[in-house]
Each structure stands twice: as C-alpha cells, then as structure tokens.
Amino acid sequence: MTSVFDENGKNVPCTVIEVGPCVVTQVKTKETEGYNAIQLAFDEKKEKHTTKPEMGHFKKAGTTPKRKVVEFLGEEKNWKLGDVIDVNYFDNQLWVDVIGTSKGKGFQGVVKRHGFSGVNDATHGQHNRLRAPGSLGASSHPSRVFKGMRMAGRTGNERVKVLNLRVMKVIADKNLLVLKGSVPGAKGSYLIIEK
C-alpha cells in the first residue's frame, strides 16, 4: 500500500494494482453456449508450462500462453477474439469492486477466529480454560451440534469481494490503477476488478 493526496489535500491510503493488458481469449454468446460472456487472460507464462489444449485455445485467440484466465458474464461491448483490454477501460470509472483470495491464517481458535472473549477471570478453580469455546449444544435433545456452530478451524484463504473502492488515479503508460483503501490477498496475488 501507499498513499496519495486527494483534491482537498488529505492524505489517503491507497493500493496500486497492475491492470492488464488482458486479452479476450473467448467470446461466449447466447446462441452457442447459452449465455453471454467474455473470457479474459492475463500474465505471460512459458509454453513448456502450458498444456496442449490450452495452447490451442490461446493460438485461436492469437496470443501467447497466459497464466490467469477469468470469465465475465454479460455483454457490454462487441468484443472480438484477440482484443486487448488495458487500464484505460477504467478511465471514466469512479468506483470498482475487487475480488481476491484473502490471506490464509491457518488453524485458529475461537478467540481469534470469532472474537470470543474466553473466560475473563481464572476463578472458581478453572484451569487452562482462558481461551476455550465453552459449551457446544444441548444434551439429550437434539443430541447433536447444530451446523454452523462457531468453533475453531481454518481461517482466511477465502474468496472475498470488497465493494465500492474509489478509483483515485489511472496511470495509463504503466497499466496501473490506484484504488482508495485495501484489497484482499497478499502481495503479487491475482485480483478480479469489476465495474
């Protein structure tokens, strides 16, 4: 993350994202696939790391092998196979949504995962119970733990969508998009940006 000054002179925390160039590798239509969508590919990869079906797919679009392929539903323009979409696509856009995979935090207890307070005082002879979850459910009826009970488990590494991030700046010559605030995921991870 970094920060920029807005028009009022306020220092705003921002995230800089490399956007594109993305190549249209497939155009799906209602007649052929049953719905309208375009498939975009981003980030070069070596031909030796590409399967033959993928190579045929990319050669049909007239592009080199790409690492990340994403499909976008709906039809905004008449895109053609091999068209290139870069950061100028967001030129007149004020707000965008960003989808990414959040950082994984491994197996966590209920205090960190769900914000349980645990047993605040070590009174009444309690031993090693400060961060325990407490009781889990009823006894003879229904004789089970309900689904969705908040318990310890793996945290993070989930698909997260952050809505309405403000576009602060578009740097066209370097394909960079500067967004206000933070986005999900670690440095160098892939994101999906929607209008």
C-alpha positions as CSV (number, residue, x, y, z in Angstrom):
1,M,0.0,0.0,0.0
2,T,0.9,3.6,-0.4
3,S,-0.8,7.0,0.0
4,V,-1.7,9.9,-2.3
5,F,-3.1,13.4,-1.6
6,D,-6.6,14.0,-2.9
7,E,-8.0,17.3,-4.2
8,N,-8.7,18.6,-0.7
9,G,-5.0,17.9,0.4
10,K,-6.0,15.0,2.6
11,N,-3.5,12.0,2.7
12,V,-5.4,8.9,1.5
13,P,-4.2,5.3,1.9
14,C,-4.2,3.6,-1.5
15,T,-3.4,0.3,-3.2
16,V,-1.6,0.2,-6.5
17,I,-2.7,-2.6,-8.9
18,E,-1.3,-3.6,-12.2
19,V,-4.3,-4.0,-14.6
20,G,-3.7,-5.7,-17.9
21,P,-3.1,-5.8,-20.7
22,C,-5.8,-8.6,-20.8
23,V,-6.5,-10.5,-24.0
24,V,-10.0,-11.7,-25.0
25,T,-9.5,-15.4,-25.4
26,Q,-13.1,-16.4,-25.9
27,V,-16.4,-14.7,-26.6
28,K,-19.5,-16.8,-25.5
29,T,-22.9,-16.0,-26.9
30,K,-26.5,-17.0,-26.2
31,E,-26.6,-19.0,-29.4
32,T,-23.5,-21.1,-28.8
33,E,-23.1,-21.5,-25.0
34,G,-26.5,-20.4,-23.8
35,Y,-25.3,-17.2,-22.1
36,N,-23.3,-14.1,-22.9
37,A,-19.8,-13.8,-21.5
38,I,-16.2,-12.9,-22.4
39,Q,-13.1,-14.7,-21.2
40,L,-10.0,-12.7,-20.4
41,A,-6.4,-13.9,-19.9
42,F,-3.6,-12.1,-18.1
43,D,0.1,-12.6,-17.2
44,E,2.5,-14.3,-19.6
45,K,3.8,-17.9,-19.0
46,K,6.2,-20.2,-20.8
47,E,4.9,-22.5,-23.5
48,K,6.6,-25.5,-21.7
49,H,4.3,-24.9,-18.7
50,T,1.1,-24.9,-20.9
51,T,-0.9,-28.0,-21.8
52,K,-1.7,-28.6,-25.5
53,P,-5.5,-27.9,-25.1
54,E,-4.6,-24.5,-23.5
55,M,-2.1,-23.8,-26.3
56,G,-4.8,-24.4,-28.9
57,H,-7.1,-22.1,-27.0
58,F,-4.6,-19.3,-26.9
59,K,-3.4,-19.8,-30.5
60,K,-7.1,-19.4,-31.7
61,A,-7.1,-16.0,-29.9
62,G,-3.8,-15.1,-31.5
63,T,-1.9,-14.7,-28.2
64,T,0.9,-16.2,-26.2
65,P,0.1,-18.5,-23.2
66,K,-1.3,-16.8,-20.2
67,R,-1.3,-17.7,-16.5
68,K,-4.7,-16.5,-15.3
69,V,-8.0,-16.9,-17.2
70,V,-11.2,-15.4,-15.9
71,E,-14.8,-15.3,-17.4
72,F,-17.0,-12.2,-17.1
73,L,-20.8,-12.6,-17.6
74,G,-22.8,-10.1,-19.5
75,E,-22.2,-8.3,-22.8
76,E,-21.1,-4.6,-22.6
77,K,-19.4,-4.2,-26.0
78,N,-18.9,-6.2,-29.1
79,W,-15.6,-7.8,-28.1
80,K,-13.8,-9.8,-30.6
81,L,-11.3,-12.7,-30.2
82,G,-7.8,-11.2,-29.6
83,D,-8.9,-7.8,-28.4
84,V,-6.8,-6.2,-25.7
85,I,-8.3,-4.6,-22.6
86,D,-5.9,-2.4,-20.6
87,V,-6.3,0.1,-17.7
88,N,-7.9,2.7,-19.9
89,Y,-11.1,0.6,-19.5
90,F,-11.4,2.2,-16.1
91,D,-10.6,5.7,-17.2
92,N,-14.0,7.3,-16.5
93,Q,-14.9,5.0,-13.7
94,L,-15.3,6.4,-10.1
95,W,-16.0,3.1,-8.2
96,V,-15.0,-0.5,-8.7
97,D,-15.4,-3.8,-6.9
98,V,-12.4,-6.0,-6.2
99,I,-12.5,-9.8,-5.7
100,G,-9.5,-11.8,-4.4
101,T,-8.4,-14.6,-2.1
102,S,-7.7,-13.4,1.5
103,K,-4.5,-14.2,3.3
104,G,-4.6,-17.7,5.0
105,K,-4.0,-17.7,8.7
106,G,-4.1,-21.4,9.3
107,F,-5.9,-23.2,12.1
108,Q,-7.1,-20.7,14.7
109,G,-9.0,-21.0,18.0
110,V,-12.4,-19.3,18.7
111,V,-10.9,-16.2,20.3
112,K,-9.0,-15.2,17.1
113,R,-11.4,-16.7,14.6
114,H,-14.8,-15.4,16.0
115,G,-13.8,-12.9,18.7
116,F,-14.9,-15.0,21.7
117,S,-13.7,-13.5,25.0
118,G,-13.0,-16.8,26.7
119,V,-13.2,-16.9,30.5
120,N,-12.1,-13.5,31.7
121,D,-11.1,-14.4,35.2
122,A,-9.3,-17.5,36.3
123,T,-11.7,-18.0,39.2
124,H,-13.7,-20.9,40.7
125,G,-10.8,-23.4,40.2
126,Q,-10.7,-23.2,36.4
127,H,-7.5,-24.4,34.9
128,N,-6.3,-23.8,31.3
129,R,-9.8,-22.6,30.2
130,L,-9.0,-18.9,29.4
131,R,-9.4,-19.3,25.6
132,A,-11.9,-22.3,25.5
133,P,-15.1,-22.1,23.4
134,G,-17.5,-23.1,26.2
135,S,-20.4,-25.4,25.8
136,L,-21.4,-26.5,22.2
137,G,-25.0,-27.6,22.4
138,A,-27.9,-29.3,24.1
139,S,-27.8,-32.8,25.7
140,S,-30.4,-35.4,25.0
141,H,-32.4,-33.4,22.6
142,P,-31.4,-32.9,19.8
143,S,-28.2,-34.9,20.8
144,R,-26.0,-33.2,18.2
145,V,-24.2,-30.0,17.5
146,F,-26.0,-27.7,15.1
147,K,-24.5,-26.9,11.7
148,G,-22.8,-23.5,11.6
149,M,-21.7,-23.6,15.3
150,R,-18.8,-21.2,15.7
151,M,-15.8,-23.3,16.6
152,A,-12.1,-23.4,16.0
153,G,-11.0,-24.0,12.4
154,R,-9.1,-22.9,9.4
155,T,-9.2,-19.1,8.9
156,G,-8.7,-17.0,5.8
157,N,-7.8,-18.2,2.3
158,E,-11.4,-17.4,1.2
159,R,-12.8,-15.6,-1.8
160,V,-13.5,-12.0,-0.6
161,K,-15.3,-9.3,-2.5
162,V,-14.7,-5.7,-1.5
163,L,-17.4,-3.3,-2.8
164,N,-17.1,0.3,-3.9
165,L,-13.4,1.2,-3.8
166,R,-12.8,4.6,-5.2
167,V,-10.5,5.0,-8.2
168,M,-8.0,7.6,-7.2
169,K,-5.8,7.6,-10.3
170,V,-5.2,5.8,-13.6
171,I,-1.6,5.6,-14.8
172,A,-2.1,4.5,-18.4
173,D,1.6,4.3,-19.5
174,K,2.4,1.7,-16.8
175,N,-1.1,0.0,-16.7
176,L,-1.5,0.9,-13.0
177,L,-4.8,1.6,-11.2
178,V,-4.6,3.4,-7.8
179,L,-7.6,2.5,-5.5
180,K,-8.5,4.0,-2.2
181,G,-8.2,1.5,0.7
182,S,-7.0,-2.1,0.8
183,V,-7.8,-5.1,-1.3
184,P,-7.9,-8.8,-0.2
185,G,-4.8,-11.0,-0.7
186,A,-1.1,-11.0,-0.4
187,K,1.4,-9.0,-2.5
188,G,1.6,-10.4,-6.0
189,S,-1.7,-12.3,-5.8
190,Y,-4.3,-12.1,-8.6
191,L,-7.4,-9.9,-8.4
192,I,-10.6,-9.5,-10.4
193,I,-11.8,-6.0,-10.8
194,E,-15.4,-5.3,-11.8
195,K,-17.1,-2.0,-12.8
